[in-house]
């Protein structure tokens, strides 16, 4: 496997931190043993965790107002894959990449697949894009895509999604994520029901093109760019559409796509209960954005989401396997550092949720011992599992401290030298 950061440098980094890590690991192991938990089992669990990196995340996304490009940003999908591989090399938690078309459209899908294979990467869900016009596109999406009043525009948007499925098949992907910004900016602009009817009609054509072993994920978003009424604004609409379309259609939960203070973990529980939880876009948010790094604002919410996922996994068994993807926009940080940090934060929530003794919690719930129930979750959330995550990485050949190791490696300096800025070659998008 091609490695982009010198393995000797990673080993030296790990050697430097080895004695401290071992001491912390042993101390945590003793503490967990007193709680009846085996640290080795938790480390093995951490090693099995994986979250996909979004190809658009390795470039600077910017905001609605401006983009401030960083040094050495990837200029094409092949360079994006290199950055994704560096992230996985150091974190060992991101073995797959979620592509976005047409931004990532390769001239030769086989060549792209071969590069991914060489880098030890696979492709997760592919994403379509009908929220902006492309060059040489015949019909504009200014007034919508899958919901457009123009049948020719809708047909063009459907054809693009089917093209994404074909490309995804060639790359070994198994799912299509559809997010549309379609909606209205003014009351009266849309017939609200009519727009959703057109959406479902378009999605039926896309659904019909899905291979048997594929899923389509419906991603909802409360608002933006439609500021009055977004057609697929909430999980209820997403669920209704996924149900109407059939078993291969599921709902995708982007943590930033809800009204402030929404109980997202309850949405997760509902979708899991009815077999419609397709996957996640992880990020964090303080107000109405969907851009901040996972776990940077509300790590307890992230933990509570994984607490529901742990419950669902116990109930559903191995068939329960929602797709985990990051979806962030980086404006003031190095995207590689943010993505590594976020992957670790999501993995942290996963391991912390595994610390909850579910039988004990169920007994406390049965007994209506409310305070003890709350304390059982808090005890898990307060446990610093950092040594488990670091040990899992080191044992898998990753870095004890991925961000520090990345900085020591000089990867960004090399990228800046090898990738002179190219006008108009933004490596990302705001999704
Ligand atoms: Mn998203």
Boltz pocket constraint, residues with backbone or C-beta under 6 A from the ligand:
constraints:
  - pocket:
      binder: B
      contacts: [[A, 219], [A, 254], [A, 281], [A, 327], [A, 431]]
      max_distance: 6.0
